[in-house]
């Protein structure tokens, strides 16, 4: 499989991707920026303050308890004689006659202060729904339906209360979020699609994943971007036959879409054309992007194992070295065609169990069973498959992940010996 075509650019050790060319092409030149005017367009309605100019509220005089009449006199506008009720007119005539007869000004003022605000009686057809609304908002009627009630989490399994003051951690419904993601996995279950691809084989897919890992490293993208790109590639290949010469285009386009979904500042189209050594044209990449999105029905929020792994590692307060070892196992699983059919939460659980056993931190504890929903028997087949993959002699052409996790930043976990199978079987038997 030609990855990429033409002469490959020179790179530094541990990387095959050249330095990015971030200069804009002629097709990317931006037009003049037009400053947005702050004044409203001609004929547009004026801005209005909330609760003042809504419907006909400006016609209603509001009396607040404890407010003196002096301040009220300053705000009340004159109303036409047609809008003043007969009762108000009678009160005004009475007060004026009392004042003309020589009544003290203090008494007139006290009478005005003691006057209560007008109470408007609602029609019968309006009063009935209001009474029903009041009855509906009683404490008995405000009970949460059973399907909306939060799941009771035992105290010994509560891992989110410590973040009760951190709104970014969503402690109130973090468990519900991951339960939803686990249910959503059922929509994205894959099968072994290679028999449907006459021009491809598992080795070609492994080469593509190895190359995408290098792209993620050199672009300094999130790990979530890499996992999502691999997931989208697999889902697209499961439905669309692709020639081997276009496989790299599919992978780079999936990485572009994942970058737009996950990254704050995703690389541009020209960057992905550059890393492909200009083997494809801009129109081809954009056309492939549209094809992938249409094939996936624009539903690209696919649950990935990396998010489940971080969540489950928090359940046992795993250290960064243990989590990194599990991440190494999980990233290696991306290249294995046999594990494409497994759910991401199950793969993440198996990787974490292997890391815990390798670090002698115990097995699959009850708190992990509660949050993951998996028993040890559910993890056993995937754990054995992961162990077989890790103990197989590595291919010298596919060393991107091993080189990546051999760095000090990742605690050199790729250089650690793989846990013995007998120790694993003992942990799985518990």
Secondary structure, 3 states (H helix, E strand, C coil): CCCCCCCCCCCCCCCCCCCCCCCCCHHHCCCCCCCCCCCCCCCCCCCCCCCCCCCCHHHCCCCCCCCCHHHHHHHCCCCCCCCCCHHHHHHHHHHHHHHHCCCCHHHHHHHHHHCCCCCCCCCHHHHHHHHHHHHHCCCCCCCCCHHHCCCCCCHHHCCCHHHCCCHHHCCCCHHHHHHHHHHHHHHHCCCCCHHHCCCCCHHHHHHHHHHHHHHHHHCCCCHHHHHHHHHHHHHHHCCCCCCHHHHHHHHHHHHHHHHHHHCCCCCCHHHHHHHCCCCCCHHHHHHHHHHHHHHCCCCCCCCCHHHHHHHHHHHCCCCHHHHHHHHHHHHHHCCCHHHCCCCHHHHHHHHHHHHHHHCCCCCCCHHHHHHHCCCHHHHHHHHHHHHHHHHCCCCCCCCHHHHHCCCHHHCCHHHCCCCCHHHHHHHHCC
